[in-house]
Amino acid sequence: MKQPEATVYEEPNYFVETESPTFFCKPRRKVLQVEQCLTDFLNANAFEKKRSVCWRCSYGRKNREDFAEE
């Protein structure tokens, strides 16, 4: 007796990463995606992580202002 073939269901990938613009972050001395910069900047300032290089960073502030304009 022949067994029926199994049906394979593929789940959609909701976490597909899109390419974010990049820039050179002088305080961190590396190339960062703007999305990562915004996340780190907002976390450092929201939770007052004063030891973080992102605390009141001018690059993070500029990226946040540019993002808010869009």
FILUMVO-688841 format. One record per atom (N, C-alpha, C, O): residue number from 1; x, y, z; atom name. Coordinates in pm, whole numbers. Example, Ala and Ser with C-alpha at 12.3 -4.5 7.8 and 13.67 -1.06 7.14 Angstrom:
<rs>
R pos      x      y      z site
R   1   1319   -569    780    N
R   1   1230   -450    780   CA
R   1   1320   -330    780    C
R   1   1424   -332    846    O
R   2   1285   -225    708    N
R   2   1367   -106    714   CA
R   2   1290      3    787    C
R   2   1341    114    804    O
</rs>
This chain:
<rs>
R pos      x      y      z site
R   1     84   -118      0    N
R   1      0      0      0   CA
R   1     89    125      0    C
R   1    181    135     80    O
R   2     61    217    -88    N
R   2    140    340   -101   CA
R   2     92    444      1    C
R   2    -27    470     14    O
R   3    190    503     73    N
R   3    155    605    172   CA
R   3    146    742    103    C
R   3    222    771     11    O
R   4     52    824    148    N
R   4     41    958     89   CA
R   4    162   1043    125    C
R   4    221   1028    232    O
R   5    198   1132     34    N
R   5    312   1220     58   CA
R   5    276   1326    162    C
R   5    162   1374    167    O
R   6    371   1360    242    N
R   6    350   1460    346   CA
R   6    347   1599    283    C
R   6    426   1631    194    O
R   7    257   1679    331    N
R   7    247   1817    284   CA
R   7    336   1904    371    C
R   7    327   1899    494    O
R   8    419   1983    309    N
R   8    510   2070    383   CA
R   8    454   2212    379    C
R   8    433   2270    272    O
R   9    432   2265    496    N
R   9    384   2403    508   CA
R   9    501   2492    549    C
R   9    572   2463    645    O
R  10    519   2599    475    N
R  10    625   2693    509   CA
R  10    563   2815    574    C
R  10    469   2876    522    O
R  11    617   2849    689    N
R  11    568   2967    758   CA
R  11    628   3091    695    C
R  11    745   3091    658    O
R  12    549   3197    682    N
R  12    605   3320    626   CA
R  12    708   3379    721    C
R  12    693   3371    843    O
R  13    812   3439    666    N
R  13    918   3499    747   CA
R  13    881   3646    771    C
R  13    900   3731    684    O
R  14    829   3673    891    N
R  14    788   3809    924   CA
R  14    906   3896    965    C
R  14    892   4018    975    O
R  15   1018   3835    989    N
R  15   1133   3909   1040   CA
R  15   1239   3929    934    C
R  15   1358   3920    962    O
R  16   1197   3957    813    N
R  16   1292   3981    705   CA
R  16   1355   4117    730    C
R  16   1286   4218    743    O
R  17   1486   4119    735    N
R  17   1556   4244    761   CA
R  17   1570   4323    632    C
R  17   1612   4269    529    O
R  18   1536   4448    639    N
R  18   1553   4535    524   CA
R  18   1684   4611    543    C
R  18   1727   4636    656    O
R  19   1743   4647    435    N
R  19   1869   4720    443   CA
R  19   1843   4864    487    C
R  19   1767   4937    424    O
R  20   1906   4901    593    N
R  20   1897   5036    646   CA
R  20   2020   5112    599    C
R  20   2127   5052    583    O
R  21   2008   5243    576    N
R  21   2127   5320    539   CA
R  21   2234   5310    647    C
R  21   2204   5295    766    O
R  22   2358   5319    606    N
R  22   2469   5310    700   CA
R  22   2548   5440    703    C
R  22   2540   5522    611    O
R  23   2625   5458    809    N
R  23   2712   5574    822   CA
R  23   2826   5536    915    C
R  23   2819   5435    985    O
R  24   2932   5616    916    N
R  24   3044   5591   1006   CA
R  24   3020   5666   1136    C
R  24   3010   5789   1137    O
R  25   3012   5592   1245    N
R  25   2990   5649   1378   CA
R  25   3126   5675   1442    C
R  25   3199   5581   1474    O
R  26   3161   5802   1460    N
R  26   3291   5836   1518   CA
R  26   3305   5792   1664    C
R  26   3410   5739   1701    O
R  27   3203   5811   1750    N
R  27   3220   5767   1889   CA
R  27   3244   5616   1901    C
R  27   3321   5573   1988    O
R  28   3182   5536   1817    N
R  28   3201   5391   1823   CA
R  28   3313   5343   1731    C
R  28   3361   5230   1742    O
R  29   3354   5430   1640    N
R  29   3460   5400   1543   CA
R  29   3428   5278   1457    C
R  29   3512   5190   1436    O
R  30   3302   5274   1405    N
R  30   3265   5167   1313   CA
R  30   3144   5210   1230    C
R  30   3077   5308   1261    O
R  31   3118   5135   1125    N
R  31   3004   5162   1039   CA
R  31   2880   5101   1104    C
R  31   2880   4983   1141    O
R  32   2775   5181   1117    N
R  32   2650   5137   1179   CA
R  32   2533   5159   1086    C
R  32   2537   5246    999    O
R  33   2431   5079   1103    N
R  33   2306   5106   1035   CA
R  33   2232   5213   1115    C
R  33   2242   5217   1237    O
R  34   2160   5298   1046    N
R  34   2086   5405   1112   CA
R  34   1987   5346   1212    C
R  34   1967   5402   1320    O
R  35   1925   5234   1178    N
R  35   1830   5169   1268   CA
R  35   1896   5130   1400    C
R  35   1837   5150   1507    O
R  36   2016   5076   1395    N
R  36   2088   5037   1517   CA
R  36   2127   5160   1599    C
R  36   2119   5159   1721    O
R  37   2167   5264   1530    N
R  37   2202   5389   1597   CA
R  37   2082   5445   1672    C
R  37   2094   5484   1788    O
R  38   1967   5449   1606    N
R  38   1847   5501   1671   CA
R  38   1808   5418   1792    C
R  38   1772   5473   1896    O
R  39   1814   5287   1780    N
R  39   1779   5199   1891   CA
R  39   1870   5223   2010    C
R  39   1823   5238   2123    O
R  40   2000   5226   1986    N
R  40   2096   5245   2094   CA
R  40   2085   5386   2155    C
R  40   2094   5402   2276    O
R  41   2067   5486   2070    N
R  41   2054   5624   2117   CA
R  41   1930   5640   2206    C
R  41   1938   5698   2314    O
R  42   1817   5588   2159    N
R  42   1693   5601   2236   CA
R  42   1700   5524   2367    C
R  42   1653   5573   2470    O
R  43   1758   5405   2365    N
R  43   1772   5327   2488   CA
R  43   1864   5396   2588    C
R  43   1834   5400   2707    O
R  44   1975   5448   2540    N
R  44   2070   5514   2630   CA
R  44   2009   5636   2696    C
R  44   2032   5661   2815    O
R  45   1932   5712   2622    N
R  45   1873   5834   2677   CA
R  45   1746   5806   2757    C
R  45   1720   5875   2856    O
R  46   1667   5708   2717    N
R  46   1545   5676   2790   CA
R  46   1576   5615   2926    C
R  46   1508   5643   3025    O
R  47   1678   5531   2931    N
R  47   1713   5464   3056   CA
R  47   1832   5529   3127    C
R  47   1885   5474   3224    O
R  48   1872   5646   3079    N
R  48   1981   5725   3137   CA
R  48   2108   5643   3158    C
R  48   2167   5644   3266    O
R  49   2148   5574   3052    N
R  49   2273   5497   3056   CA
R  49   2388   5592   3025    C
R  49   2435   5600   2911    O
R  50   2433   5664   3125    N
R  50   2532   5768   3106   CA
R  50   2670   5716   3069    C
R  50   2754   5791   3020    O
R  51   2695   5588   3092    N
R  51   2825   5531   3056   CA
R  51   2831   5488   2910    C
R  51   2938   5454   2859    O
R  52   2716   5490   2843    N
R  52   2710   5451   2703   CA
R  52   2763   5564   2614    C
R  52   2743   5681   2644    O
R  53   2830   5527   2505    N
R  53   2878   5629   2412   CA
R  53   2761   5695   2340    C
R  53   2777   5801   2280    O
R  54   2645   5632   2345    N
R  54   2526   5686   2279   CA
R  54   2453   5790   2363    C
R  54   2360   5854   2315    O
R  55   2494   5807   2488    N
R  55   2430   5906   2577   CA
R  55   2451   6045   2519    C
R  55   2564   6093   2510    O
R  56   2344   6108   2480    N
R  56   2344   6243   2422   CA
R  56   2441   6258   2305    C
R  56   2508   6360   2291    O
R  57   2448   6156   2222    N
R  57   2536   6156   2105   CA
R  57   2481   6249   1997    C
R  57   2361   6246   1967    O
R  58   2567   6330   1939    N
R  58   2522   6423   1835   CA
R  58   2478   6351   1708    C
R  58   2387   6396   1639    O
R  59   2544   6237   1676    N
R  59   2503   6160   1558   CA
R  59   2364   6099   1580    C
R  59   2280   6103   1490    O
R  60   2341   6043   1698    N
R  60   2212   5985   1730   CA
R  60   2101   6089   1728    C
R  60   1991   6064   1680    O
R  61   2131   6207   1782    N
R  61   2033   6316   1783   CA
R  61   1997   6358   1641    C
R  61   1880   6379   1608    O
R  62   2099   6370   1557    N
R  62   2077   6410   1417   CA
R  62   1996   6303   1343    C
R  62   1902   6336   1270    O
R  63   2030   6176   1363    N
R  63   1954   6068   1297   CA
R  63   1810   6067   1346    C
R  63   1719   6042   1267    O
R  64   1789   6093   1475    N
R  64   1653   6095   1530   CA
R  64   1574   6210   1471    C
R  64   1456   6192   1440    O
R  65   1635   6325   1456    N
R  65   1566   6440   1397   CA
R  65   1530   6412   1251    C
R  65   1420   6445   1206    O
R  66   1623   6353   1177    N
R  66   1598   6319   1036   CA
R  66   1486   6217   1024    C
R  66   1401   6227    935    O
R  67   1486   6118   1114    N
R  67   1382   6015   1113   CA
R  67   1245   6076   1143    C
R  67   1145   6036   1084    O
R  68   1241   6172   1236    N
R  68   1115   6234   1275   CA
R  68   1056   6319   1162    C
R  68    934   6335   1154    O
R  69   1141   6372   1076    N
R  69   1094   6455    964   CA
R  69   1026   6373    856    C
R  69    941   6425    783    O
R  70   1063   6246    845    N
R  70   1007   6161    737   CA
R  70    863   6130    754    C
R  70    805   6060    671    O
</rs>
